[in-house]
């Protein structure tokens, strides 16, 4: 469009009456644009047009900046209680079930050491968390424990390490769950994680209190196009028919996401471009700036 505009202007003014008294600008084809004397308004206009758009063909598609999410930012995690250091998954699962039996939102996870640990609670102060841990310890349900401070989370550490740090940590955390058994429904991961329990645990382990169910997670995030996906964003699917959200995964990179696929299966990586997920994809959400 810009190239056409330049051509039309040049064509209309190539026989300017004052061409003989003005600066001659010869072209390889032998035609000159003498009317384009230094300081000419037309020359200035053409310079602006060419500089702005150029004549390199169709400009690349731009989707604009990612949407601001400050107004829908997830709440930060407070103080949590961490217990256990199990080499066997079943032991971590049993302790998690005991804690959830007490009404706690507990989950186990694979620590960077390779051991399974259990985390629960979201307390406003270290003193409150410690008092609660001591009460449970008195019942014999737990032994040693560690109080996780808000400063321990990646969402706080990104101030020091940069914007990509939190996203990298979300993906790193999700990758450690790959291979863990799936369990449908509820938040008790006695035999593994269901899909939304996985995403909630990954976000909470990094300091963001993501809601529990996939439907509410979908509602809580800011909609983004598939072309705008970045590491740590969530992708949603309708796997039960219609367009109702019933499944969620964590986007990692290159069209891939991590999710808990179904009963009898383990947490794994799949591609958005696969026929199954491509036909059931209902959108993506971001929760990060």
C-alpha positions as CSV (number, residue, x, y, z in Angstrom):
1,X,0.0,0.0,0.0
2,X,2.8,2.4,0.9
3,X,4.7,1.5,-2.2
4,X,1.7,2.3,-4.4
5,X,1.2,5.6,-2.7
6,X,4.9,6.6,-3.4
7,X,4.5,5.6,-7.1
8,X,1.4,7.6,-7.6
9,X,2.9,10.7,-6.0
10,X,6.0,10.4,-8.1
11,X,4.0,9.9,-11.3
12,X,1.8,12.9,-10.7
13,X,4.7,15.3,-10.1
14,X,7.4,14.1,-12.4
15,X,6.8,17.1,-14.8
16,X,6.9,19.9,-12.2
17,X,7.2,23.3,-14.0
18,X,10.2,24.3,-11.9
19,X,12.2,21.1,-12.6
20,X,14.9,22.9,-14.5
21,X,15.8,25.2,-11.7
22,X,15.8,22.5,-9.0
23,X,18.2,19.8,-7.9
24,X,18.2,16.8,-10.3
25,X,18.0,13.4,-8.7
26,X,18.9,10.9,-11.5
27,X,17.6,7.3,-11.3
28,X,19.1,4.1,-12.8
29,X,16.3,4.1,-15.5
30,X,17.3,7.5,-16.8
31,X,14.2,9.3,-15.3
32,X,14.9,12.1,-12.9
33,X,12.8,13.6,-10.1
34,X,14.1,17.1,-10.3
35,X,11.0,18.4,-8.6
36,X,12.2,16.8,-5.4
37,X,14.4,19.7,-4.5
38,X,16.0,19.9,-1.1
39,X,13.4,21.0,1.5
40,X,10.5,20.2,-0.8
41,X,7.3,19.3,1.2
42,X,6.8,16.4,-1.2
43,X,10.3,15.1,-0.5
44,X,9.7,15.4,3.2
45,X,6.4,13.5,3.0
46,X,7.9,10.7,0.9
47,X,10.8,10.4,3.3
48,X,8.4,9.9,6.2
49,X,6.3,7.4,4.3
50,X,9.3,5.3,3.2
51,X,10.9,5.4,6.7
52,X,7.7,4.4,8.4
53,X,6.7,1.5,6.1
54,X,9.4,0.9,3.6
55,X,8.8,-1.1,0.4
56,X,9.8,-4.5,1.5
57,X,6.4,-6.2,0.8
58,X,3.8,-7.2,3.3
59,X,4.7,-6.3,6.9
60,X,4.8,-9.2,9.4
61,X,1.7,-9.7,11.4
62,X,1.9,-8.2,14.9
63,X,-0.4,-9.4,17.7
64,X,0.6,-6.5,19.9
65,X,1.8,-6.7,23.5
66,X,0.5,-9.4,25.9
67,X,-2.5,-8.1,27.9
68,X,-1.8,-6.4,31.2
69,X,-2.8,-8.7,34.1
70,X,-2.3,-6.5,37.1
71,X,-6.1,-6.2,37.7
72,X,-6.4,-10.0,37.8
73,X,-3.2,-11.0,39.4
74,X,-3.4,-14.2,41.5
75,X,-3.0,-13.7,45.2
76,X,0.4,-14.5,46.6
77,X,1.0,-17.5,48.9
78,X,1.6,-16.8,52.5
79,X,3.5,-19.1,54.9
80,X,3.2,-22.8,54.2
81,X,4.2,-26.0,56.1
82,X,6.5,-28.5,54.4
83,X,7.0,-32.0,55.8
84,X,8.6,-35.3,54.9
85,X,11.4,-36.5,52.6
86,X,10.2,-39.7,51.1
87,X,11.9,-41.9,48.6
88,X,8.7,-43.8,47.9
89,X,5.6,-42.1,46.4
90,X,3.1,-44.1,48.4
91,X,4.4,-42.8,51.7
92,X,4.0,-39.2,50.6
93,X,0.5,-40.0,49.2
94,X,-0.6,-41.5,52.5
95,X,0.6,-38.5,54.5
96,X,-1.2,-36.2,52.1
97,X,-4.4,-38.2,52.5
98,X,-4.2,-37.9,56.3
99,X,-3.7,-34.1,56.1
100,X,-6.6,-33.7,53.7
101,X,-8.7,-35.7,56.1
102,X,-8.1,-32.9,58.5
103,X,-9.6,-30.4,56.0
104,X,-6.2,-29.1,54.8
105,X,-5.4,-28.4,51.2
106,X,-2.3,-30.6,51.0
107,X,-0.3,-32.0,48.1
108,X,2.9,-33.8,47.6
109,X,5.5,-32.9,45.0
110,X,8.9,-34.1,43.7
111,X,11.6,-32.0,45.3
112,X,14.7,-31.0,43.2
113,X,16.6,-33.6,45.3
114,X,14.3,-36.3,43.8
115,X,12.6,-37.0,47.1
116,X,8.8,-36.6,47.6
117,X,7.7,-33.9,50.1
118,X,4.4,-32.7,51.3
119,X,3.2,-29.1,51.6
120,X,0.0,-27.6,53.0
121,X,-1.5,-24.4,54.3
122,X,-1.5,-20.7,53.5
123,X,-1.0,-18.7,56.7
124,X,-0.7,-15.0,57.2
125,X,2.3,-15.1,59.5
126,X,5.1,-17.5,60.5
127,X,3.8,-17.6,64.0
128,X,0.4,-18.8,62.9
129,X,1.9,-21.5,60.6
130,X,4.2,-22.7,63.4
131,X,1.4,-22.9,65.9
132,X,-0.7,-24.9,63.5
133,X,2.2,-27.2,62.7
134,X,2.8,-27.8,66.4
135,X,-0.8,-28.8,66.9
136,X,-0.7,-31.3,64.2
137,X,2.7,-32.6,65.4
138,X,1.1,-33.2,68.8
139,X,-1.3,-35.6,67.2
140,X,1.5,-37.7,65.8
141,X,0.5,-37.0,62.2
142,X,3.8,-35.2,61.4
143,X,7.2,-35.1,62.9
144,X,9.8,-32.5,61.7
145,X,8.6,-29.7,59.6
146,X,9.8,-26.6,57.7
147,X,8.0,-23.2,57.5
148,X,8.1,-22.0,53.9
149,X,8.4,-18.2,53.8
150,X,6.8,-16.0,51.0
151,X,10.4,-14.9,50.2
152,X,11.3,-18.5,49.3
153,X,9.0,-18.5,46.3
154,X,10.0,-17.8,42.7
155,X,7.3,-15.1,42.3
156,X,9.4,-13.0,44.8
157,X,12.8,-14.0,43.6
158,X,12.0,-12.9,40.1
159,X,12.6,-9.3,41.3
160,X,16.3,-10.3,41.6
161,X,16.6,-12.7,38.6
162,X,14.4,-11.1,36.0
163,X,11.0,-11.5,34.4
164,X,11.6,-14.9,32.8
165,X,12.7,-16.5,36.1
166,X,9.2,-17.2,37.3
167,X,8.1,-18.7,34.0
168,X,11.2,-20.9,33.9
169,X,10.5,-22.1,37.4
170,X,6.9,-23.0,36.6
171,X,8.1,-25.1,33.7
172,X,10.9,-26.7,35.8
173,X,8.4,-27.6,38.5
174,X,5.9,-29.1,36.1
175,X,8.6,-31.2,34.5
176,X,9.4,-32.8,37.8
177,X,5.8,-34.1,38.0
178,X,6.2,-35.9,34.7
179,X,5.7,-39.7,35.3
180,X,3.6,-39.2,38.5
181,X,0.3,-41.2,38.3
182,X,-3.0,-39.5,37.5
183,X,-6.0,-39.5,39.8
184,X,-9.4,-38.2,38.7
185,X,-11.5,-35.8,40.8
186,X,-11.0,-34.3,44.2
187,X,-7.8,-32.7,45.4
188,X,-6.4,-35.7,47.3
189,X,-3.6,-37.0,45.2
190,X,-3.5,-40.4,46.9
191,X,-2.8,-42.1,43.6
192,X,-1.4,-39.0,41.8
193,X,-2.8,-35.7,40.5
194,X,-5.8,-34.8,38.5
195,X,-5.4,-32.2,35.8
196,X,-6.3,-29.1,37.8
197,X,-4.6,-30.4,41.0
198,X,-1.4,-30.5,39.0
199,X,-1.6,-26.9,37.7
200,X,-2.6,-25.6,41.2
201,X,0.3,-27.4,42.9
202,X,2.8,-26.1,40.3
203,X,1.6,-22.5,40.8
204,X,1.4,-22.7,44.6
205,X,4.9,-24.2,44.8
206,X,6.1,-21.0,43.1
207,X,4.1,-18.6,45.2
208,X,0.8,-18.0,43.3
209,X,-2.4,-19.2,44.8
210,X,-4.2,-20.6,41.7
211,X,-7.8,-21.7,42.3
212,X,-8.6,-25.5,42.4
213,X,-10.9,-26.4,39.6
214,X,-10.1,-26.1,35.9
215,X,-13.3,-24.1,35.3
216,X,-12.4,-21.5,37.9
217,X,-8.8,-21.4,36.7
218,X,-10.1,-20.6,33.3
219,X,-12.3,-17.8,34.7
220,X,-9.5,-16.4,36.8
221,X,-7.0,-15.8,34.0
222,X,-6.6,-13.3,31.2
223,X,-7.5,-14.6,27.8
224,X,-4.7,-14.8,25.3
225,X,-4.3,-16.0,21.7
226,X,-2.6,-19.3,21.1
227,X,0.1,-17.4,19.3
228,X,0.8,-15.4,22.5
229,X,1.4,-18.4,24.7
230,X,4.5,-18.2,26.9
231,X,6.1,-20.7,29.3
232,X,3.9,-21.3,32.3
233,X,0.6,-20.1,30.8
234,X,-2.4,-22.5,31.0
235,X,-4.2,-24.2,28.1
236,X,-7.7,-25.5,28.4
237,X,-9.7,-28.2,26.6
238,X,-13.3,-29.5,26.4
239,X,-12.7,-33.3,26.7
240,X,-16.2,-34.1,27.8
241,X,-18.0,-32.8,24.7
242,X,-19.3,-29.3,23.9
243,X,-17.3,-26.2,24.8
244,X,-17.3,-26.6,28.6
245,X,-13.8,-26.6,30.1
246,X,-12.9,-30.0,31.6
247,X,-9.2,-30.3,31.2
248,X,-6.1,-28.0,31.7
249,X,-2.4,-28.2,31.1
250,X,0.7,-26.1,31.5
251,X,2.3,-24.7,28.4
252,X,6.1,-25.2,28.3
253,X,7.4,-24.4,24.8
254,X,7.3,-25.2,21.0
255,X,3.6,-26.2,21.0
256,X,4.0,-28.5,24.0
257,X,2.3,-28.7,27.3
258,X,2.4,-30.9,30.5
259,X,-0.8,-32.4,31.8
260,X,-2.4,-35.3,33.7
261,X,-4.2,-37.1,30.9
262,X,-6.5,-39.6,32.5
263,X,-7.1,-42.6,34.7
264,X,-4.5,-45.2,34.5
265,X,-2.0,-42.8,32.9
266,X,0.9,-40.7,34.2
267,X,1.5,-37.0,33.9
268,X,3.2,-36.4,30.5
269,X,3.9,-34.0,27.7
270,X,1.7,-33.6,24.6
271,X,1.4,-31.3,21.7
272,X,-1.4,-28.7,21.0
273,X,-1.1,-29.6,17.3
274,X,-2.1,-33.3,17.9
275,X,-5.5,-34.1,16.4
276,X,-7.1,-34.9,19.7
277,X,-6.1,-31.7,21.5
278,X,-6.4,-29.5,18.5
279,X,-10.1,-30.3,18.1
280,X,-10.8,-29.9,21.8
281,X,-8.9,-26.7,22.5
282,X,-11.0,-23.9,24.0
283,X,-8.4,-21.3,24.8
284,X,-5.5,-20.1,26.9
285,X,-5.1,-18.0,30.0
286,X,-2.2,-16.1,31.5
287,X,-1.8,-15.0,35.1
288,X,1.6,-13.4,34.8
289,X,2.9,-10.0,33.8
